[in-house]
């Protein structure tokens, strides 16, 4: 997911030099390459639900092979294969992100859901930071950009991550999340996951009994919750009397978050830094170093969110976060004017 969002930031100037784009073509193609993966994430998030319902592990396996396909396409040095490949990777990332969140909710006890729920964001930012670190292998001298082939390291790295995840899912995490297995009547898989993740008692016989009791109790809880749950369709969520306010509030909050953080800073960090260096020739940071600092700050912030989520309400965190971003953008605007 992190690579889908910022995977083009470090390679942007290299791509511009390699394809010999003029100023207008640079804006067009870098915008397409940078944003097409976000479009893929959105499409995957909207339409991935049916695949996930058939099994979290199944979806993860399929989407990791889709990531490999998409990343392989980006290694071909043509604009259109890069754009198509990044869209495919973004689509897979959107579904994998949903699988990750659902698997955490269905595995971790409720009292730890806040801290573990933030793990998705942490690993997203780890992926973004890895892109920045890999970008340090790109040439320091702009005259070398045209002949450089290290850009393929950044574009191809998701293949390594996908292969590692497939191996882990096949060798270690061989069962569906606990709640998913219980809901689908697969108690054996649920017990396997409980033994894999929790070790509260040394006596194996007692441990088995405790886990079986937990599965029975959890099944009753899930059935009770399912009986009270009302299935809401996409149209009803958007326009239904009881849901439209919440849906559109979340939509506009997401848009504000995108415009204030992800889009202008993360996705266009290299473009912004190039523009800054063209205006202020004595700017002390290189583009690569600036991108690395930005993504490292995101990584540190995601860790702070783990602790904040344990002690502070979600509404307060949201208010503080957006206020902080507003202040930071105002300061940047004032001092860069």
N, C-alpha and C positions, 0 to 999 in steps of 0.2 A: 504494500500500500504506500509506504514512504517513497519507494522508487517510482511508483506511478505518478505521484504528485510532483516530486522535485528531480526526477531522473535526468532531466535535460538542462538543469541549471548550470552545471559546470561545463558541459560540452557545447553550450550555445555559441560562444565565440568561435570554437573550432569548426562547428557545422557551417557557420557563416563564411568562414575563410575557405573551407574545403569545397563548398558548392559555388563559391564566388558570387554570392548574392549581392545586389546593390542594397541601398538603405531601405527601400520600400519592400523588397523581397525578403530582407532579413526580418523585418517586423512581421510580415505575413506568415512566413514559414516557421519562424520560431514560436509565434503565437499558436499556430496549428499543432506543432509538435508538442508544445508544452501543455496545451489545453485539451487535446483530443483524448489523452489518458484520463483526465478528470471527467470528461463526457462519458467515457467508458465506465468509470467508477459509478457514475449516477445511473447509467442504464443497468449495470449489473446489480446495483442495490435495489432497483425497482422490480426487476424481472427474475431475480435469483431465488425468490422464496419457494417456488415449486420444486426446484432442484434440492434445496436444503431440506425440505420436508421429506424427501426420499432417503435422507441419511446425511448426517454432518460429515462423516468420514468419506462417504462416496463423493460428496460435493468437493471436499478438499482434494481428493485424489484427481478428480477430473479437472478441476481448475488449476492445479499445479502443472498438469500436462499442457493446459491451454497457455499458461504463463511461459512455459518452455517454447511453445510454438511462437507466441508473440515476440518474445525476446530474441529468438532466432531470426525472425523477420527484420528486426531493427538492426541486425548486424550487416545486412546487405546495404551497400552505400547508394541508396536511391531515396529520394524524399518520400515517395509514396509508400515504399515498404516500411520505412521508419514510422510514418504516420499510422499505417494500418497496424503495424506491430504494437505500437504504443496504445492504440485503442483496444486491441485484444487484451493486452496486459492490464489495462485499466478496468475492463469488463470483468476479468478474472479476479482482480484485486477487490472490486466491490463485493463480489460474492464471498471471497475468502474472508473479508472483514466481517461480514454478517455471520459466517460460520464461526469465526473466532469469538464474537460477542455472545452468540447463542450457546456455544460450547462452555464458555466460562459460567454463564448463568445456570446452565444445567449440570454443572459439576461442583461449583464452589458453594459452601454453606452461605445462607442469606447474610449472616452477620459479617462475612468477609467480602460481600459482593461489591462494596464501594471501592475498597483497595484493589481488588482483582479486576474490577471493571475498568480501572484506569490503565491496566496493563496493555490493552489494545492500543491506547494512545502512546504509551511508552515505546512499544515496539514499532509503531508507525514512525516515531521520531528517530528511533535507532536506524531504521531503514533509510530515512532522509539523511542522517548524519554519515552513514556508510557511503552514500552517493557522494557526499562532499569529500570524504577521506579519499575515495577512489579517484576523485577529480584532481587530487594533488599530483597524480601521476602524469597529468597532461603537461605539455610543454610550458615553460615559464615565458619563453620568448614568442611573441605573436607571429614572428616571421616563420616559425616552425609549425604553425597550426595546420597549414595546407597539407603537409606531408605526414602529419601525425596519424598513427593508427591506434593509439591508446584509448581513444574514445570508445572503442569496442569493449574495453574492460568494464566501463560504467554501464553500457547498454546490455552487455551479456551477463552481468553479475546475478540478475534474478534467476538465471538458469541454475546457478550453484545453490541458491536458497531453496528453489523449488525441489531440486534433487534431494537436498538434506531433509526437507519436510516430508517428502514421500518415503524416504528411508525410515524416519522416526515413526511415521504413522504405520508403516508396515511391520516394523520390528518391535516397537515399544508400546505405542498407544494404539493397540489393535482392536479396541472396542469403542462403541459410540459413547457419548457423554452419559452420565449416570441417569439423569431424569429422562432423557430420550429413550434409553433402554427400558426403563421401568414403564413408561407410557406405552411402549410397543410390546410389552410382555416378555422382554428378554432379560429375565432376572439374572441369568448366568453372566451376561456381559456386564450388567450393573455391579455384580459382586466382584468380577475381575477388576473393574476400575476402582472400586472401593479398596480392594487389597493393594492395588498399584499405588494409590494416592495417599491412603491413610494407614497408620500403624499405631493405633491407640493402646493395644493390648498385646502382650507377649504370647499368651496362651492361644494357639491357633484354633482350638475347638471353641473356646469362648469368643474369640474374634469372629469366627464364622457365624455364631449364633447372634452376636450383636449386629453384624452386618445384615443378616437375613431379617432380623426384627426391624432394622432401619428401612430396608427395602419395602416391607409390608406397610409400615407406617407412612412412608413417603408416597406409596401408591395411593393410599387413601386420601392423602393431602392433595395429590395431583388430580384425582378424580373429582374431589370436592371443588377445587379451583376451576376445573374444566366445565363442570356443570353450571357454574356461575358466569363463565366467560361468554361474551357475546361476540360472534364473528362479525367483523366490520369490513366491508368491501372498500376498494379504492375510491369509488365514486362517493360512497357514504362518508368516508373519512374527509374527503374534500368539501362536500356540500351538505352533509347531514347536519341536522339541527343541533345534535348533542356533541358533534365532533369538529365542526369546521373552524371554530375559534382556536382550538388547540393546534389543529393541523397547520393553519395559516400563520399562527404565532411562531411555531417551530420553523416553518418555511422562511419567514422573514428574519428570524434570529440566525438561521443558517446562512442566508444571503449576506447579512451584516458581518458574520464571522468570516465568510469567504472574501468579501471586499476589504475587510480591515486587516486580515492576517494572511490567509493561505495564498490568495491570488497575488496581491501586489508585493508581498515580501518573499514568500517561499518560492513560488513559481517563477517570479521575475527578478529574483535576487541578483543574478548575474547581469541581466539587462540594466537594472537600476544602478549597480556598481560601475558598469561600463559608462553609463551616462554621467555618473558622479565624477569619475576619473577624467572624462573628457572636458568637464567644466572646471574641476579643481585638479590641475596637473600634479600638485604636491600632495594629493590624498595619500595617506601613509599605507593603506592596505591594498594588496593585489586583489583581483576579482576572486581568485580561488580562496584566499585567506578570508575574505569577507563572507563568502558563501558558507565556509566552514564554521565561522563564528556564529552566523545566523542560525544554522541548523543545530549547533551545539547548545545555543540558548534555548531553542525549542525542546531539545532533549532534557535539559535541566528543568525547564518549566513543567514538563510532563511528570517528572519525578515528584516535584513539589505538589502536583495535583493529587497524588496518592495520599499524602498526609492531609491535605486540605479536605479531601472527600470524607475523611474519617471524623473530622471535628467541626466542619462548617457545612451549613445547609447549601443545597444546590443553587437556590435562587441567589444567595449571597455570593457564592463563587462566580456565578454568571455575571452578576452586577460588577463585582470587583474586576473580573477579567476584561470585560468590555470597556470599563472606565479606564483601566490601565492602558489598553490598546489605543483608546482615544487620546490620552495624554501623550503617549509615545509618538503617535502620528503627528500630533500638533507640534511637538518639539522638533521632530524631523523636518516638518514643513517650514517652521520658523527659521531653524538654523541652516537649512539648505536653500533658503530663498535667495 
